[in-house]
Amino acid sequence: MSNIVAIVGRPNVGKSTLFNRLTESREAIVDPTSGVTRDRNYGKCDWNGREFSVIDTGGYILHSDDIFEKEIQHQVQLAIEEAEIIIFLVDVVDGVTGMDEDVADLLRRSRKKVFLVANKVDNFNRINDASVFYALGLGKVYVISSTSGSGTGELLDDVVIALSDVKEEEDLTGLPKFAVVGRPNVGKSSFINALIGQDRNIVTPIAGTTRDSIYTRYNYFNFDFLLVDTAGLRKKTKVSEDLEFYSVMRSVNSIERCDVCILMIDAKAGIESQDVNIFSLAAKNRKGLVILVNKWDLVEKETNTHKDYEEYIRKKIAPFSDVPIIFVSVLNKQRIYKAIEAALSVHKNRVKKIQTSVLNDVMLPIIENTPPPAIKGKFVKIKYITQLPTHAPSFAFFCNLPQYINDSYKRFIENKLREKFDFTGVPIQIFFRNK
């Protein structure tokens, strides 16, 4: 059985605000605009020592012609299927609406445990107003204010009791996290959907469909990791809505918190300045990197097209160009699993630890044969090397005159480390310190 609680309801009743309060975070975007939450957003809630997952969903609307709202309906239904318990949120200010009745009808058919929660009960008078929701036939009405937190304690007490017989969820904190990043509409959500064989993330031809960062577990073929679908990153000059600004921040946060970034670019458009900016952002955060060139099936090819395109990308991302580049077609599912194998290989390189004795046995002879150039008649002598205990590969070279090591020699050392120990796809740091 699952250990998931889903928050559902019509648009603009405060679902994301409640989600943020339960998870003690600001993961879900909160904005007065109706329909802000489009994808499902996952988080953790810890109440009285009991942990469970919470899903924030988009507002449920029936009989709508809007392309997003139809997809939101699909996402809400998926959330209901995944969840063990449903929090059905309604607005005490508006009372019972036709859309509330539609959602109530959907939940009754789901046969799941439903908690009917009246939100925006900010004063004593509104407690009595909440009694109208008994007409929905879903039992007890909990009265809360998701903004102030009033009433959420009683709600969570009963939610934990309802979950008491549910098997504890597996700990996912140790799983590698792969963030799928890139400009809008390059195929990030389609890539994840193709991998897992489900339409978990909304896909439309409209750029900017994904606004939150979505975590999806991939546990097939002896692989086990988390995929993160992120909102497309645009240039700052093109970020006009407050909403899109928040989406960009979600993507940046996903890059900061992941282990490997899978950067997707459009084969027809080529690698653009914003792609390079995303690549640089991930490299500065010392994340593993894999580049996927999507829509490769749409490119007219000649004998050396593949090789020339790869060289063109490596020139654009220089000086850090030791990165796997995979040419894929998400639509045709060409080489998408090779992309995952490359990401797992990069993650393995990123957590690699090299014994100090091995490091010195390999690198000191290379340094002896090609020592740092003498400056002002002074010779730099490197005596000892060790890997630092950091989350990404970092190395300290102890020498007598670290201030005389120039950038070109640092690049030489980095290239030799990559050549001898395989750090493909991983930014590495090198420090020269006084012995």
C-alpha positions as CSV (number, residue, x, y, z in Angstrom):
1,M,0.0,0.0,0.0
2,S,1.1,3.6,-0.7
3,N,2.0,6.1,2.0
4,I,0.8,9.2,0.0
5,V,-1.7,11.9,0.8
6,A,-3.0,13.9,-2.2
7,I,-4.5,17.4,-1.9
8,V,-7.2,17.9,-4.5
9,G,-9.9,20.5,-5.2
10,R,-11.1,23.1,-7.7
11,P,-8.7,26.0,-8.6
12,N,-7.7,28.7,-6.2
13,V,-8.9,27.1,-2.9
14,G,-5.4,27.2,-1.3
15,K,-4.1,23.7,-2.1
16,S,-0.5,24.9,-2.7
17,T,-0.5,27.0,0.5
18,L,-1.6,24.0,2.5
19,F,1.0,21.8,0.7
20,N,3.7,24.3,1.7
21,R,2.5,24.3,5.3
22,L,2.4,20.6,5.6
23,T,5.8,20.1,4.1
24,E,7.3,23.1,5.9
25,S,8.7,24.4,2.6
26,R,8.0,26.7,-0.3
27,E,8.1,24.0,-2.9
28,A,4.7,24.7,-4.5
29,I,4.2,28.0,-6.3
30,V,1.6,30.2,-4.7
31,D,0.0,32.9,-6.8
32,P,-3.4,34.6,-7.0
33,T,-3.6,33.5,-10.6
34,S,-6.0,30.6,-11.1
35,G,-4.4,27.4,-12.4
36,V,-0.9,28.0,-11.3
37,T,-0.2,24.4,-10.3
38,R,-0.2,22.3,-13.4
39,D,1.9,19.2,-12.5
40,R,1.8,17.2,-9.4
41,N,4.3,18.5,-6.7
42,Y,5.7,16.1,-4.2
43,G,6.8,16.8,-0.6
44,K,7.4,15.2,2.8
45,C,5.3,15.8,5.9
46,D,6.5,14.7,9.4
47,W,3.8,14.8,12.1
48,N,4.3,13.3,15.5
49,G,7.1,11.1,14.2
50,R,5.2,9.8,11.3
51,E,6.5,10.6,7.8
52,F,4.4,10.5,4.7
53,S,4.4,12.0,1.2
54,V,2.1,14.8,0.1
55,I,1.0,15.6,-3.4
56,D,-0.1,19.0,-4.5
57,T,-2.3,18.9,-7.6
58,G,-3.7,21.4,-10.1
59,G,-7.3,22.7,-9.7
60,Y,-9.8,20.2,-11.1
61,I,-12.2,21.5,-13.7
62,L,-14.7,19.5,-15.8
63,H,-16.0,20.4,-19.2
64,S,-13.2,22.8,-20.0
65,D,-11.8,23.4,-23.5
66,D,-8.5,24.7,-22.1
67,I,-5.6,22.4,-23.1
68,F,-3.9,22.8,-19.7
69,E,-7.1,22.2,-17.7
70,K,-7.7,18.9,-19.6
71,E,-4.2,17.8,-18.7
72,I,-4.7,18.9,-15.1
73,Q,-7.7,16.7,-14.8
74,H,-5.5,13.8,-15.9
75,Q,-2.9,14.7,-13.4
76,V,-5.4,14.9,-10.5
77,Q,-6.8,11.5,-11.5
78,L,-3.3,10.0,-11.4
79,A,-2.7,11.6,-8.0
80,I,-5.9,10.0,-6.7
81,E,-4.8,6.6,-8.0
82,E,-1.4,6.9,-6.3
83,A,-2.6,8.2,-3.0
84,E,-3.9,6.2,0.0
85,I,-5.6,9.3,1.5
86,I,-7.2,12.3,-0.2
87,I,-7.5,15.8,1.3
88,F,-10.4,17.4,-0.5
89,L,-10.0,21.2,0.0
90,V,-12.9,23.6,-0.4
91,D,-13.3,27.3,0.1
92,V,-15.6,28.4,3.0
93,V,-16.0,31.9,1.4
94,D,-17.5,30.6,-1.8
95,G,-19.5,27.8,-0.2
96,V,-20.5,24.7,-2.2
97,T,-20.0,25.2,-6.0
98,G,-20.8,23.0,-8.9
99,M,-17.2,22.1,-9.4
100,D,-17.0,21.0,-5.7
101,E,-19.9,18.7,-6.4
102,D,-18.1,17.3,-9.5
103,V,-14.9,16.6,-7.4
104,A,-16.9,15.1,-4.6
105,D,-18.6,12.7,-7.1
106,L,-15.1,11.7,-8.5
107,L,-13.8,11.0,-5.0
108,R,-16.8,8.9,-3.9
109,R,-16.2,6.7,-6.9
110,S,-12.4,6.4,-6.0
111,R,-13.3,4.5,-2.8
112,K,-10.3,6.2,-1.1
113,K,-10.3,7.6,2.4
114,V,-11.3,11.3,2.0
115,F,-10.8,14.1,4.5
116,L,-13.2,17.0,3.6
117,V,-11.4,20.2,4.6
118,A,-12.9,23.7,4.5
119,N,-10.1,26.3,4.0
120,K,-10.0,30.1,4.8
121,V,-11.7,29.7,8.1
122,D,-10.0,32.7,9.5
123,N,-12.5,33.7,12.2
124,F,-15.2,32.2,14.5
125,N,-18.1,33.2,12.3
126,R,-16.8,31.2,9.3
127,I,-16.8,28.0,11.4
128,N,-20.6,27.9,11.2
129,D,-20.5,28.7,7.5
130,A,-18.5,25.4,6.9
131,S,-21.5,23.3,7.9
132,V,-22.9,23.6,4.3
133,F,-20.2,21.2,3.1
134,Y,-21.9,18.3,4.9
135,A,-24.2,18.4,1.8
136,L,-21.4,16.8,-0.2
137,G,-21.9,13.5,1.7
138,L,-18.2,13.0,2.6
139,G,-18.6,13.0,6.4
140,K,-16.8,15.2,8.9
141,V,-15.8,18.7,7.7
142,Y,-12.4,19.9,9.1
143,V,-12.1,23.7,9.3
144,I,-8.6,25.1,8.8
145,S,-6.8,28.2,7.6
146,S,-3.8,27.1,5.5
147,T,-2.3,30.6,5.7
148,S,-2.2,30.8,9.5
149,G,-2.1,27.0,10.2
150,S,-5.2,27.1,12.4
151,G,-6.9,23.7,12.6
152,T,-4.2,21.8,10.7
153,G,-3.1,20.0,13.9
154,E,-6.4,18.2,14.3
155,L,-6.5,17.3,10.6
156,L,-3.0,15.8,10.7
157,D,-3.7,13.9,13.9
158,D,-6.5,12.0,12.1
159,V,-4.5,11.7,8.9
160,V,-1.7,9.9,10.9
161,I,-4.3,7.6,12.5
162,A,-5.7,6.7,9.1
163,L,-2.1,6.0,7.9
164,S,-1.3,3.9,11.0
165,D,-1.8,0.6,9.2
166,V,0.0,1.7,6.0
167,K,3.4,0.2,5.4
168,E,6.2,2.8,5.8
169,E,7.4,4.3,2.6
170,E,10.9,3.3,1.4
171,D,13.6,5.8,2.1
172,L,14.5,7.6,-1.1
173,T,17.0,10.0,0.4
174,G,20.0,8.0,-0.7
175,L,18.9,7.6,-4.3
176,P,20.8,9.5,-7.0
177,K,18.8,12.5,-8.4
178,F,19.0,13.3,-12.1
179,A,17.6,16.7,-13.1
180,V,16.4,17.0,-16.7
181,V,17.1,20.6,-17.6
182,G,17.1,22.8,-20.7
183,R,15.3,25.6,-22.5
184,P,11.4,25.4,-22.8
185,N,9.9,22.9,-25.2
186,V,13.0,20.8,-25.9
187,G,11.3,17.6,-24.8
188,K,12.2,17.2,-21.1
189,S,8.7,15.9,-19.9
190,S,8.4,13.7,-23.0
191,F,11.8,12.2,-22.2
192,I,10.7,11.2,-18.7
193,N,7.3,9.9,-19.9
194,A,9.1,7.8,-22.6
195,L,11.4,6.3,-19.9
196,I,8.7,5.3,-17.4
197,G,6.0,4.5,-20.0
198,Q,3.4,6.7,-18.3
199,D,2.1,10.2,-19.0
200,R,3.1,11.5,-15.5
201,N,4.2,14.9,-16.7
202,I,2.1,17.3,-18.8
203,V,3.2,17.6,-22.4
204,T,1.8,20.2,-24.8
205,P,3.2,22.1,-27.8
206,I,3.2,25.3,-25.7
207,A,6.5,26.3,-24.2
208,G,6.6,26.7,-20.4
209,T,4.0,24.0,-19.6
210,T,6.0,22.6,-16.7
211,R,6.2,25.1,-13.9
212,D,7.2,23.1,-10.8
213,S,10.0,20.5,-10.5
214,I,8.6,17.0,-10.5
215,Y,10.3,14.0,-8.8
216,T,9.7,10.6,-10.5
217,R,11.3,7.4,-9.2
218,Y,12.8,5.1,-11.9
219,N,13.2,1.5,-10.7
220,Y,13.5,-0.8,-13.7
221,F,16.2,-3.1,-15.2
222,N,18.3,-3.0,-11.9
223,F,18.4,0.9,-12.1
224,D,17.1,2.9,-9.1
225,F,17.2,6.7,-9.1
226,L,15.0,9.8,-9.1
227,L,14.3,11.8,-12.2
228,V,13.5,15.5,-11.9
229,D,11.5,17.2,-14.6
230,T,12.1,21.0,-14.4
231,A,10.6,24.1,-15.9
232,G,12.4,25.4,-19.0
233,L,15.0,28.1,-18.2
234,R,14.7,31.2,-20.3
235,K,16.8,34.3,-20.6
236,K,16.0,36.9,-17.9
237,T,14.8,39.4,-20.5
238,K,12.1,36.9,-21.5
239,V,10.9,36.2,-18.0
240,S,8.0,38.6,-17.8
241,E,5.4,36.9,-15.5
242,D,6.0,36.6,-11.8
243,L,4.8,33.0,-12.2
244,E,7.6,32.2,-14.7
245,F,10.1,33.8,-12.4
246,Y,9.2,31.3,-9.7
247,S,9.4,28.5,-12.2
248,V,13.0,29.5,-13.1
249,M,13.8,29.6,-9.4
250,R,12.4,26.0,-9.1
251,S,14.7,24.9,-11.9
252,V,17.7,26.6,-10.4
253,N,17.0,24.9,-7.0
254,S,16.6,21.5,-8.7
255,I,20.0,22.0,-10.3
256,E,21.5,22.9,-6.9
257,R,20.0,19.8,-5.2
258,C,20.6,17.1,-7.9
259,D,23.6,14.9,-8.5
260,V,23.6,14.8,-12.3
261,C,22.1,17.3,-14.8
262,I,20.8,15.9,-18.0
263,L,20.9,19.0,-20.3
264,M,18.6,18.6,-23.3
265,I,19.0,20.7,-26.4
266,D,17.0,20.9,-29.6
267,A,18.9,19.4,-32.6
268,K,17.2,21.8,-35.0
269,A,17.9,24.9,-33.0
270,G,21.4,23.9,-32.0
271,I,23.1,24.8,-28.8
272,E,22.2,28.4,-27.9
273,S,23.6,30.9,-25.3
274,Q,20.9,29.9,-22.8
275,D,22.0,26.2,-23.1
276,V,25.5,27.3,-22.4
277,N,24.3,29.3,-19.4
278,I,22.5,26.3,-18.0
279,F,25.6,24.1,-18.6
280,S,27.7,26.7,-16.8
281,L,25.3,26.9,-13.9
282,A,25.4,23.1,-13.4
283,A,29.2,23.1,-13.7
284,K,29.6,25.9,-11.1
285,N,27.5,23.8,-8.7
286,R,29.8,20.9,-9.5
287,K,27.1,18.6,-10.7
288,G,27.6,15.8,-13.1
289,L,26.6,16.6,-16.7
290,V,25.2,14.7,-19.7
291,I,24.1,16.4,-22.9
292,L,21.2,15.0,-24.9
293,V,20.7,16.3,-28.4
294,N,16.9,15.6,-28.9
295,K,14.9,15.6,-32.2
296,W,18.0,14.1,-33.9
297,D,15.6,12.3,-36.3
298,L,14.6,15.7,-37.8
299,V,18.1,16.6,-38.8
300,E,19.3,15.9,-42.4
301,K,22.5,13.9,-42.1
302,E,25.6,13.4,-44.1
303,T,28.7,11.3,-43.5
304,N,30.2,13.5,-40.7
305,T,27.1,15.2,-39.4
306,H,27.2,13.5,-36.1
307,K,31.0,14.1,-35.5
308,D,30.8,17.8,-36.7
309,Y,27.8,18.5,-34.4
310,E,29.6,17.0,-31.4
311,E,32.7,19.0,-32.1
312,Y,30.6,22.2,-32.4
313,I,29.0,21.5,-29.0
314,R,32.3,20.8,-27.3
315,K,33.7,24.1,-28.6
316,K,30.7,26.0,-27.2
317,I,31.0,24.5,-23.7
318,A,34.8,24.7,-23.5
319,P,36.9,24.6,-21.4
320,F,34.9,21.9,-19.6
321,S,34.2,19.6,-22.6
322,D,34.8,16.1,-21.1
323,V,31.0,15.4,-21.1
324,P,29.0,12.6,-22.7
325,I,26.9,13.8,-25.7
326,I,24.1,11.5,-26.7
327,F,22.0,12.0,-29.8
328,V,18.4,10.9,-29.2
329,S,14.9,11.0,-30.5
330,V,12.5,11.0,-27.6
331,L,9.5,10.6,-30.0
332,N,11.0,7.4,-31.5
333,K,12.6,6.3,-28.2
334,Q,16.0,6.2,-29.9
335,R,19.0,5.9,-27.5
336,I,17.0,7.2,-24.5
337,Y,18.2,4.3,-22.3
338,K,21.8,4.9,-23.4
339,A,21.3,8.4,-22.0
340,I,20.4,6.9,-18.6
341,E,23.4,4.6,-18.7
342,A,25.6,7.7,-19.4
343,A,24.0,9.6,-16.4
344,L,24.6,6.6,-14.1
345,S,28.2,6.4,-15.3
346,V,28.7,10.1,-14.6
347,H,27.1,9.7,-11.1
348,K,29.6,6.9,-10.4
349,N,32.5,9.1,-11.5
350,R,31.2,11.9,-9.3
351,V,31.2,9.8,-6.1
352,K,34.5,8.1,-7.0
353,K,37.2,8.1,-4.2
354,I,40.8,7.4,-5.2
355,Q,43.2,6.1,-2.6
356,T,46.0,8.5,-1.7
357,S,48.7,5.9,-2.4
358,V,47.3,5.2,-5.9
359,L,46.9,8.9,-6.6
360,N,50.6,9.6,-5.7
361,D,51.9,6.6,-7.6
362,V,50.2,7.7,-10.8
363,M,50.5,11.4,-10.7
364,L,53.9,12.1,-9.2
365,P,55.9,10.5,-12.1
366,I,53.8,12.5,-14.5
367,I,54.6,15.7,-12.6
368,E,58.3,14.8,-12.4
369,N,58.4,14.3,-16.2
370,T,56.5,17.5,-16.9
371,P,57.1,19.9,-13.9
372,P,55.6,23.3,-13.5
373,P,57.5,26.0,-15.4
374,A,60.1,27.9,-13.4
375,I,59.2,31.5,-12.6
376,K,61.9,34.1,-11.7
377,G,64.4,31.3,-11.4
378,K,62.4,29.5,-8.8
379,F,61.3,25.9,-9.3
380,V,58.0,24.5,-8.0
381,K,58.2,21.1,-6.4
382,I,55.0,19.1,-5.8
383,K,55.6,16.5,-3.1
384,Y,52.2,15.0,-2.2
385,I,48.6,14.7,-3.5
386,T,45.4,13.8,-1.8
387,Q,41.7,13.8,-2.6
388,L,39.6,16.0,-0.4
389,P,36.5,14.7,1.5
390,T,34.0,16.8,-0.6
391,H,30.7,15.9,-2.3
392,A,32.3,16.2,-5.7
393,P,35.9,15.4,-6.8
394,S,38.5,17.8,-5.4
395,F,42.3,17.3,-5.1
396,A,45.0,19.1,-3.1
397,F,48.5,19.2,-4.5
398,F,51.1,20.2,-1.8
399,C,54.1,22.1,-3.0
400,N,56.7,24.7,-2.0
401,L,55.5,27.6,-4.1
402,P,51.7,27.2,-4.9
403,Q,51.5,30.9,-5.9
404,Y,53.6,30.2,-9.0
405,I,51.3,27.6,-10.5
406,N,49.6,29.1,-13.6
407,D,46.3,28.3,-15.1
408,S,47.7,26.3,-18.1
409,Y,49.5,23.9,-15.7
410,K,46.3,23.5,-13.7
411,R,44.5,22.5,-16.9
412,F,47.4,20.1,-17.7
413,I,47.0,18.4,-14.3
414,E,43.2,18.3,-14.7
415,N,43.5,16.6,-18.1
416,K,45.9,14.0,-16.7
417,L,43.5,13.2,-13.8
418,R,40.7,12.8,-16.3
419,E,42.9,10.6,-18.5
420,K,44.1,8.3,-15.7
421,F,41.0,8.0,-13.5
422,D,38.0,8.7,-15.8
423,F,36.1,11.7,-14.5
424,T,34.0,12.1,-17.7
425,G,31.0,14.4,-17.1
426,V,32.2,15.6,-13.7
427,P,33.7,19.1,-12.9
428,I,36.8,18.6,-10.7
429,Q,38.6,21.1,-8.5
430,I,42.3,21.3,-8.0
431,F,44.0,23.2,-5.2
432,F,47.7,23.9,-4.8
433,R,48.7,24.3,-1.2
434,N,51.8,25.1,0.7
435,K,53.3,21.8,2.0
